[in-house]
Amino acid sequence: MHTVGHLLRQWRQRRGLSQLDLAIAADVSARHVSLVETGRSRPSPDMILRLADQLHVPLRDRNRLLLAGGFAPRYPERPLDDTALSAALDAVRRVLRAHEPFPALVFDRRWNIVLTNRAVDPFFAQVAPDLLRPPVNLIRLGLDPRGLAPLVVNLADVRAVFRSRVSRQLAVAPDEELTALYEELLNPLPEDPTGQRVDADVVIPMILRIGGRELRLFSTITTFGTPTDITVDEIAIESYYPADAQSAAYFTR
């Protein structure tokens, strides 16, 4: 078991901060930060969370810091359909419904799909059944040859976007399962010739070839702004928008 000081030092170094940088941000002395990291001072739970907040530590890992410091976890983790999260679930469902007829889905920190709207269903019809057994992983679904990969014209672009997003996510908070997924599906190849690349002035679209026509889509990500529950902290809503009039007409029809 790592001490809370050791874990805080790891998070500080991961963020590229000096002890003085962290001390100034948290409004404490650099000596106090040093004493906490070396175990010569036992921080209170409030001090642990104060430092964790300045280090942008995810809620799940804040609980680990508290446990390492000898304190009870502060942040609960409940299923999204728990009655305590009913307001959050209602908000998520409203976003999904309001986005129809365009596709939108919710995924967790490991890119497992939690919810979708009805516009996503037709795309799943062409996917191998074993890929749709829970938990359905969005990255695997998008890149597996038995999933959506054969429909994606610019698969190299999509793979690069996934790679960039997961790399940033792992830099913020390392995760063994997500690292394994990255190594399996996203490790850069000497040459990645899969699919054509496209030039884009504003955003890189995902281009799907369905029924002899090409659909061009781009996406936005929505997250909760002030979560205090781990489940709510770790989910994101990805909403897809048509990038041209032809793609918009396909969905509205």
TORGUSE-905204 format. One record per residue: x, y, z of N, C-alpha, C, CB in turn; residue in one letter. Coordinates in steps of 0.1 Angstrom, whole numbers, padded with zeros to 4 digits, always signed. Glycine has a CB too. Layout:
N
XYZXYZXYZXYZA
...
END
This chain:
253
+0008-0012+0000+0000+0000+0000+0009+0012+0000-0010+0000+0012M
+0006+0021-0009+0014+0034-0009+0008+0043+0001+0013+0041-0023H
+0016+0052+0007+0012+0062+0016+0005+0073+0009+0023+0067+0025T
-0003+0081+0016-0010+0092+0009+0001+0102+0004-0019+0099+0019V
+0012+0104+0011+0022+0113+0006+0028+0108-0007+0033+0114+0017G
+0031+0095-0008+0037+0089-0020+0027+0091-0032+0040+0074-0018H
+0014+0089-0029+0004+0091-0040+0003+0105-0044-0010+0085-0036L
+0003+0114-0035+0002+0128-0038+0014+0133-0046+0001+0137-0025L
+0026+0128-0043+0038+0131-0050+0037+0126-0065+0051+0125-0043R
+0031+0114-0066+0029+0109-0080+0020+0118-0088+0024+0094-0079Q
+0009+0122-0082+0000+0131-0089+0006+0144-0092-0013+0133-0081W
+0014+0149-0083+0021+0162-0085+0031+0161-0097+0028+0167-0073R
+0039+0150-0097+0048+0148-0108+0041+0146-0121+0058+0137-0104Q
+0030+0139-0120+0022+0136-0133+0017+0149-0139+0011+0127-0130R
+0014+0159-0130+0009+0172-0135+0021+0181-0139+0000+0178-0125R
+0033+0177-0136+0045+0186-0139+0046+0198-0130+0044+0190-0153G
+0042+0196-0118+0043+0207-0108+0054+0205-0098+0029+0209-0101L
+0060+0216-0094+0070+0215-0083+0062+0216-0069+0080+0227-0083S
+0069+0213-0058+0062+0214-0045+0058+0229-0043+0071+0209-0034Q
+0066+0238-0048+0062+0252-0046+0050+0256-0054+0074+0261-0050L
+0049+0251-0067+0038+0253-0075+0025+0248-0068+0039+0246-0089D
+0025+0236-0063+0013+0231-0056+0010+0239-0044+0016+0216-0053L
+0020+0242-0036+0018+0250-0024+0011+0263-0027+0032+0252-0017A
+0016+0270-0037+0010+0283-0040-0005+0281-0045+0018+0290-0052I
-0007+0271-0053-0021+0269-0058-0030+0265-0046-0021+0258-0068A
-0025+0257-0037-0034+0253-0025-0033+0262-0014-0029+0239-0021A
-0025+0273-0015-0024+0283-0004-0019+0277+0009-0038+0290-0001D
-0008+0269+0008-0001+0263+0019+0013+0265+0017-0005+0248+0021V
+0022+0262+0027+0036+0264+0025+0042+0252+0018+0043+0265+0039S
+0053+0255+0011+0060+0244+0004+0066+0234+0014+0071+0250-0005A
+0069+0239+0025+0074+0230+0036+0063+0220+0040+0079+0238+0048R
+0051+0225+0041+0040+0216+0045+0038+0205+0034+0027+0224+0047H
+0038+0209+0021+0037+0199+0010+0048+0189+0011+0037+0206-0004V
+0060+0193+0014+0072+0184+0015+0070+0175+0027+0085+0192+0017S
+0065+0180+0038+0063+0171+0050+0052+0161+0047+0059+0180+0062L
+0041+0165+0040+0031+0155+0037+0036+0144+0028+0019+0163+0030V
+0044+0148+0017+0048+0138+0008+0058+0129+0014+0055+0146-0004E
+0066+0133+0023+0076+0124+0029+0070+0117+0041+0088+0132+0034T
+0058+0119+0045+0052+0112+0056+0055+0117+0069+0056+0098+0055G
+0061+0129+0070+0065+0134+0083+0053+0143+0089+0077+0143+0083R
+0043+0145+0081+0031+0152+0086+0019+0144+0080+0031+0167+0081S
+0009+0141+0089-0003+0134+0085-0014+0144+0081-0008+0124+0096R
-0017+0145+0069-0027+0155+0064-0041+0151+0069-0027+0157+0049P
-0049+0161+0071-0063+0159+0074-0071+0155+0061-0070+0171+0081S
-0083+0150+0062-0090+0147+0050-0093+0159+0041-0103+0140+0053P
-0095+0171+0048-0098+0183+0041-0085+0187+0033-0102+0194+0050D
-0073+0186+0040-0061+0189+0033-0058+0180+0021-0049+0189+0043M
-0061+0167+0023-0059+0158+0011-0067+0162+0000-0063+0143+0016I
-0080+0165+0002-0089+0169-0009-0085+0183-0014-0104+0170-0004L
-0080+0192-0006-0076+0205-0011-0064+0204-0020-0071+0214+0001R
-0054+0195-0017-0043+0193-0026-0048+0185-0039-0032+0185-0019L
-0057+0175-0037-0062+0168-0048-0070+0176-0058-0071+0156-0043A
-0077+0186-0053-0084+0195-0061-0075+0203-0070-0093+0205-0053D
-0064+0208-0065-0054+0216-0072-0047+0207-0083-0044+0223-0063Q
-0046+0194-0080-0040+0185-0089-0049+0179-0099-0033+0174-0081L
-0062+0183-0098-0073+0178-0107-0073+0163-0107-0070+0183-0122H
-0073+0157-0095-0074+0143-0093-0089+0138-0095-0068+0138-0079V
-0091+0128-0103-0105+0123-0104-0111+0119-0091-0106+0112-0115P
-0124+0118-0090-0131+0115-0078-0127+0101-0073-0146+0116-0079L
-0126+0091-0082-0123+0078-0079-0109+0077-0072-0122+0069-0091R
-0100+0085-0077-0086+0085-0071-0085+0094-0058-0076+0090-0081D
-0095+0103-0057-0095+0110-0044-0099+0101-0033-0105+0122-0045R
-0108+0092-0036-0112+0082-0025-0099+0073-0022-0123+0073-0031N
-0091+0070-0032-0079+0062-0029-0069+0070-0020-0072+0058-0042R
-0069+0083-0023-0060+0091-0014-0065+0092+0000-0059+0105-0020L
-0078+0093+0002-0084+0093+0015-0081+0080+0022-0099+0096+0015L
-0083+0069+0015-0081+0056+0022-0066+0054+0026-0085+0044+0012L
-0057+0059+0017-0043+0058+0020-0039+0066+0032-0035+0062+0008A
-0047+0077+0034-0045+0086+0046-0052+0081+0058-0049+0100+0042G
-0059+0070+0057-0066+0064+0069-0079+0070+0071-0057+0067+0081G
-0086+0075+0061-0099+0081+0062-0109+0074+0053-0099+0096+0059F
-0122+0076+0056-0132+0070+0048-0133+0077+0035-0146+0070+0056A
-0137+0069+0024-0140+0076+0011-0151+0086+0012-0143+0065+0001P
-0149+0097+0004-0159+0108+0005-0169+0107-0006-0151+0121+0004R
-0166+0101-0018-0174+0101-0029-0180+0087-0032-0166+0106-0042Y
-0193+0087-0033-0200+0074-0036-0199+0070-0050-0215+0075-0031P
-0201+0057-0053-0202+0053-0067-0215+0044-0068-0189+0044-0071E
-0225+0049-0074-0238+0042-0075-0241+0040-0090-0249+0050-0069R
-0249+0029-0093-0254+0027-0106-0261+0039-0111-0263+0014-0107P
-0261+0042-0124-0267+0053-0130-0282+0053-0128-0264+0055-0145L
-0288+0041-0126-0303+0040-0124-0306+0040-0109-0308+0028-0131D
-0297+0043-0100-0300+0044-0086-0309+0056-0084-0286+0045-0078D
-0318+0055-0074-0327+0065-0072-0320+0078-0068-0337+0061-0061T
-0309+0077-0062-0301+0090-0058-0296+0097-0070-0290+0086-0049A
-0295+0090-0082-0290+0097-0094-0301+0100-0104-0279+0088-0100L
-0314+0099-0099-0325+0100-0108-0325+0113-0116-0338+0099-0101S
-0321+0124-0109-0320+0137-0116-0310+0137-0127-0318+0149-0106A
-0298+0131-0124-0287+0131-0134-0292+0122-0146-0275+0125-0128A
-0298+0110-0143-0302+0101-0153-0313+0108-0162-0308+0088-0148L
-0322+0115-0156-0332+0122-0164-0326+0132-0173-0342+0129-0154D
-0316+0139-0168-0309+0149-0176-0302+0143-0188-0299+0157-0168A
-0296+0131-0186-0289+0124-0197-0299+0119-0207-0281+0112-0191V
-0310+0114-0203-0320+0109-0212-0327+0120-0220-0331+0101-0204R
-0328+0132-0213-0333+0144-0221-0324+0148-0232-0336+0155-0211R
-0311+0148-0229-0301+0152-0239-0302+0142-0251-0287+0152-0233V
-0302+0129-0248-0303+0118-0258-0315+0120-0267-0302+0104-0252L
-0327+0122-0261-0339+0123-0268-0340+0136-0276-0352+0123-0259R
-0335+0146-0270-0335+0159-0277-0326+0159-0290-0331+0171-0268A
-0316+0151-0290-0307+0151-0301-0312+0143-0313-0294+0145-0297H
-0323+0135-0311-0328+0127-0322-0334+0137-0333-0339+0118-0318E
-0333+0135-0346-0330+0122-0352-0315+0118-0354-0337+0121-0365P
-0306+0126-0348-0292+0123-0349-0287+0114-0338-0284+0137-0350F
-0276+0107-0340-0272+0097-0330-0265+0104-0318-0262+0087-0337P
-0267+0098-0307-0260+0102-0294-0259+0090-0285-0267+0114-0287A
-0248+0089-0277-0246+0078-0268-0239+0083-0256-0239+0067-0275L
-0240+0075-0245-0233+0078-0233-0223+0067-0230-0243+0079-0221V
-0210+0070-0227-0200+0060-0224-0193+0063-0211-0190+0058-0235F
-0187+0053-0205-0180+0055-0192-0165+0057-0194-0182+0044-0182D
-0157+0058-0183-0143+0061-0184-0135+0051-0192-0137+0062-0170R
-0140+0039-0194-0134+0028-0202-0140+0027-0216-0134+0015-0195R
-0148+0037-0220-0155+0037-0233-0165+0026-0235-0144+0036-0243W
-0170+0021-0224-0182+0012-0225-0195+0019-0226-0182+0002-0212N
-0203+0016-0235-0215+0023-0238-0225+0020-0227-0221+0019-0252I
-0231+0031-0222-0241+0030-0211-0255+0032-0216-0237+0041-0200V
-0257+0042-0224-0270+0044-0230-0269+0050-0244-0278+0055-0221L
-0279+0048-0252-0279+0054-0266-0293+0059-0269-0275+0043-0277T
-0294+0067-0279-0308+0071-0284-0311+0062-0295-0308+0086-0287N
-0324+0064-0300-0329+0055-0311-0321+0056-0324-0343+0057-0313R
-0315+0068-0326-0308+0070-0339-0296+0061-0341-0305+0084-0341A
-0291+0055-0329-0279+0047-0330-0283+0033-0334-0272+0046-0316V
-0295+0028-0332-0299+0014-0334-0296+0009-0348-0314+0013-0331D
-0299+0016-0359-0297+0011-0372-0282+0007-0375-0301+0020-0383P
-0273+0014-0368-0259+0012-0370-0255-0001-0364-0250+0023-0365F
-0261-0005-0353-0258-0017-0346-0263-0030-0353-0264-0017-0332F
-0272-0028-0363-0278-0039-0370-0268-0047-0378-0289-0034-0379A
-0257-0040-0382-0247-0046-0390-0234-0051-0383-0242-0037-0401Q
-0235-0051-0369-0224-0055-0361-0225-0069-0356-0224-0045-0349V
-0214-0076-0355-0214-0090-0351-0220-0091-0337-0199-0096-0351A
-0229-0101-0334-0236-0102-0321-0227-0102-0309-0245-0114-0321P
-0215-0108-0310-0207-0109-0298-0201-0095-0294-0195-0119-0301D
-0200-0086-0304-0195-0073-0300-0206-0064-0293-0191-0065-0313L
-0219-0069-0293-0230-0062-0287-0233-0068-0273-0242-0062-0296L
-0225-0078-0269-0228-0083-0256-0221-0074-0245-0222-0098-0254R
-0229-0070-0235-0224-0060-0225-0211-0065-0218-0234-0057-0215P
-0202-0056-0215-0202-0042-0219-0198-0040-0233-0193-0034-0209P
-0206-0032-0240-0203-0029-0254-0193-0017-0254-0216-0025-0262V
-0181-0020-0260-0170-0010-0259-0170-0001-0272-0157-0016-0257N
-0171+0012-0271-0172+0021-0283-0160+0020-0292-0174+0035-0278L
-0148+0019-0286-0136+0019-0294-0135+0005-0302-0123+0020-0285I
-0138-0006-0295-0138-0019-0301-0148-0019-0312-0140-0030-0291R
-0160-0014-0309-0171-0013-0319-0167-0006-0331-0184-0007-0313L
-0160+0005-0329-0156+0014-0341-0145+0009-0349-0153+0027-0336G
-0136+0001-0343-0124-0003-0350-0123-0018-0354-0112+0000-0342L
-0132-0026-0348-0132-0040-0351-0137-0043-0365-0140-0048-0341D
-0130-0051-0373-0136-0054-0387-0150-0060-0387-0126-0064-0394P
-0154-0066-0376-0167-0072-0375-0177-0061-0369-0167-0084-0366R
-0172-0050-0366-0181-0039-0361-0184-0029-0371-0174-0032-0349G
-0181-0016-0368-0184-0005-0377-0173-0002-0387-0188+0007-0369L
-0161-0008-0384-0149-0004-0392-0151-0005-0407-0138-0013-0389A
-0158-0016-0413-0160-0016-0427-0168-0005-0433-0167-0029-0431P
-0176+0002-0424-0185+0013-0429-0177+0026-0429-0197+0014-0420L
-0166+0027-0422-0159+0040-0420-0149+0042-0431-0152+0040-0406V
-0152+0052-0439-0143+0055-0451-0130+0060-0446-0150+0066-0460V
-0129+0069-0436-0117+0075-0432-0113+0068-0418-0118+0090-0430N
-0111+0055-0418-0108+0048-0406-0095+0052-0400-0108+0033-0409L
-0085+0056-0408-0072+0061-0403-0074+0073-0394-0062+0063-0414A
-0083+0082-0399-0086+0095-0391-0093+0091-0378-0095+0104-0400D
-0103+0082-0379-0110+0079-0367-0101+0072-0357-0122+0070-0371V
-0092+0063-0362-0083+0056-0352-0074+0067-0346-0075+0046-0360R
-0069+0076-0354-0060+0087-0348-0068+0095-0338-0055+0096-0359A
-0080+0098-0340-0088+0106-0330-0090+0098-0317-0102+0110-0336V
-0093+0085-0318-0094+0077-0307-0081+0076-0299-0099+0062-0311F
-0070+0075-0307-0057+0074-0301-0054+0086-0293-0046+0071-0311R
-0057+0098-0299-0054+0111-0292-0062+0112-0279-0056+0122-0302S
-0075+0109-0280-0083+0111-0269-0080+0102-0257-0098+0109-0273R
-0077+0089-0260-0073+0079-0250-0060+0083-0244-0073+0065-0255V
-0050+0088-0252-0037+0092-0247-0039+0103-0237-0028+0096-0259S
-0047+0113-0240-0049+0124-0231-0056+0119-0218-0058+0135-0237R
-0065+0110-0219-0072+0104-0208-0063+0097-0199-0084+0095-0212Q
-0054+0089-0204-0044+0081-0196-0034+0091-0190-0037+0071-0205L
-0031+0102-0196-0022+0112-0190-0028+0118-0178-0018+0122-0201A
-0041+0120-0179-0048+0126-0167-0049+0116-0156-0062+0131-0171V
-0053+0104-0159-0055+0093-0148-0052+0080-0154-0070+0094-0143A
-0041+0074-0151-0037+0061-0156-0047+0050-0152-0023+0056-0151P
-0050+0040-0161-0059+0030-0158-0055+0017-0166-0074+0034-0163D
-0053+0006-0158-0048-0006-0164-0056-0011-0176-0046-0017-0154E
-0070-0012-0174-0078-0017-0184-0078-0009-0197-0093-0019-0179E
-0078+0004-0195-0078+0013-0206-0064+0013-0213-0081+0028-0202L
-0054+0011-0206-0041+0009-0212-0040-0003-0220-0030+0009-0201T
-0046-0014-0215-0046-0027-0223-0054-0025-0236-0053-0038-0214A
-0065-0017-0235-0074-0015-0247-0066-0007-0257-0087-0007-0243L
-0058+0003-0252-0050+0012-0261-0039+0003-0268-0043+0023-0253Y
-0033-0006-0260-0022-0014-0266-0028-0024-0276-0015-0022-0255E
-0040-0028-0274-0046-0038-0283-0051-0032-0296-0058-0045-0276E
-0057-0020-0295-0064-0014-0307-0058-0001-0312-0078-0012-0304L
-0050+0006-0304-0046+0020-0308-0031+0022-0308-0052+0029-0298L
-0023+0012-0305-0008+0014-0306-0005+0019-0320+0000+0001-0303N
+0003+0030-0322+0007+0034-0335+0014+0023-0343+0015+0047-0335P
+0011+0022-0356+0018+0013-0365+0028+0020-0373+0008+0005-0374L
+0039+0014-0378+0048+0021-0387+0041+0028-0398+0059+0011-0392P
+0031+0021-0404+0023+0028-0414+0009+0023-0411+0027+0024-0428E
-0001+0032-0411-0015+0029-0408-0023+0032-0421-0020+0036-0395D
-0023+0023-0430-0029+0026-0443-0044+0024-0443-0023+0018-0454P
-0050+0021-0432-0064+0017-0432-0073+0029-0434-0068+0011-0418T
-0080+0029-0446-0089+0040-0449-0082+0052-0454-0098+0043-0437G
-0090+0060-0461-0084+0073-0466-0084+0084-0455-0091+0078-0478Q
-0076+0094-0457-0077+0105-0448-0084+0117-0455-0063+0110-0443R
-0089+0126-0447-0097+0137-0453-0091+0150-0448-0112+0136-0450V
-0091+0161-0456-0088+0174-0452-0100+0181-0446-0081+0182-0464D
-0098+0188-0435-0110+0195-0429-0105+0209-0424-0116+0187-0418A
-0113+0219-0426-0110+0232-0422-0113+0235-0407-0117+0243-0430D
-0124+0228-0402-0128+0231-0389-0127+0219-0380-0143+0236-0389V
-0134+0208-0383-0133+0195-0375-0131+0184-0385-0146+0193-0366V
-0125+0173-0380-0124+0161-0388-0136+0153-0387-0111+0152-0383I
-0144+0151-0398-0156+0143-0397-0153+0128-0397-0165+0146-0409P
-0163+0120-0392-0163+0106-0394-0172+0103-0407-0168+0098-0382M
-0167+0096-0417-0174+0094-0429-0178+0079-0429-0165+0098-0442I
-0191+0077-0430-0197+0064-0431-0203+0061-0444-0207+0061-0419L
-0200+0050-0450-0207+0046-0463-0218+0036-0460-0196+0040-0473R
-0230+0041-0462-0242+0032-0459-0252+0033-0470-0248+0037-0445I
-0256+0021-0475-0265+0021-0486-0261+0029-0498-0278+0026-0481G
-0248+0029-0501-0244+0035-0513-0242+0050-0512-0253+0033-0524G
-0244+0056-0500-0242+0070-0498-0232+0072-0487-0255+0077-0496R
-0226+0084-0487-0216+0087-0476-0223+0097-0466-0203+0093-0482E
-0222+0094-0454-0227+0102-0443-0214+0108-0436-0236+0095-0433L
-0214+0122-0435-0203+0129-0428-0208+0134-0415-0198+0140-0437R
-0202+0130-0404-0206+0134-0390-0194+0139-0382-0212+0122-0383L
-0197+0149-0374-0187+0153-0364-0194+0152-0350-0182+0167-0367F
-0187+0152-0339-0193+0150-0326-0188+0161-0316-0189+0136-0321S
-0197+0162-0306-0193+0170-0294-0194+0161-0281-0203+0183-0293T
-0187+0165-0271-0187+0158-0258-0193+0166-0247-0173+0153-0255I
-0203+0160-0240-0209+0167-0229-0206+0160-0216-0224+0169-0231T
-0202+0167-0205-0200+0160-0192-0206+0169-0181-0184+0159-0189T
-0208+0163-0170-0214+0171-0158-0203+0180-0153-0219+0161-0147F
-0207+0192-0149-0198+0202-0145-0193+0201-0131-0204+0216-0147G
-0202+0197-0122-0198+0197-0107-0202+0183-0101-0204+0209-0100T
-0197+0172-0106-0202+0159-0100-0196+0157-0086-0198+0148-0110P
-0204+0150-0078-0198+0145-0065-0200+0130-0064-0205+0152-0053T
-0205+0124-0074-0206+0109-0075-0197+0104-0086-0221+0105-0078D
-0190+0093-0083-0180+0088-0092-0186+0084-0106-0173+0075-0086I
-0198+0078-0106-0204+0074-0118-0207+0086-0127-0217+0066-0115T
-0213+0096-0121-0216+0108-0128-0203+0115-0133-0224+0118-0119V
-0193+0115-0125-0180+0121-0129-0174+0114-0141-0170+0120-0117D
-0177+0101-0143-0169+0094-0153-0177+0091-0166-0165+0081-0147E
-0189+0096-0167-0197+0094-0179-0196+0106-0188-0211+0090-0176I
-0197+0104-0201-0197+0115-0211-0208+0112-0222-0183+0117-0218A
-0214+0122-0227-0224+0121-0238-0217+0125-0250-0237+0129-0235I
-0217+0116-0260-0211+0120-0273-0223+0122-0283-0201+0110-0279E
-0224+0134-0288-0235+0137-0298-0230+0139-0311-0244+0149-0293S
-0236+0132-0321-0231+0133-0335-0240+0142-0343-0230+0119-0342Y
-0234+0151-0351-0241+0161-0359-0237+0159-0374-0237+0175-0355Y
-0247+0161-0383-0244+0160-0397-0235+0172-0401-0257+0160-0406P
-0225+0168-0410-0215+0178-0414-0219+0185-0427-0201+0172-0415A
-0230+0180-0434-0235+0186-0446-0250+0183-0447-0227+0180-0458D
-0256+0190-0457-0270+0190-0459-0275+0176-0463-0275+0200-0469A
-0267+0169-0471-0271+0155-0475-0272+0145-0463-0261+0150-0485Q
-0262+0147-0454-0262+0138-0442-0274+0141-0433-0248+0139-0434S
-0277+0154-0432-0288+0158-0424-0301+0153-0429-0288+0173-0423A
-0302+0153-0442-0315+0148-0449-0316+0133-0447-0314+0151-0464A
-0305+0126-0447-0306+0111-0444-0313+0108-0431-0292+0105-0445Y
-0308+0116-0420-0313+0113-0407-0328+0118-0405-0304+0119-0396F
-0331+0130-0410-0344+0135-0409-0354+0127-0416-0345+0150-0413T
-0350+0120-0427-0360+0111-0434-0362+0099-0426-0354+0108-0448R
END
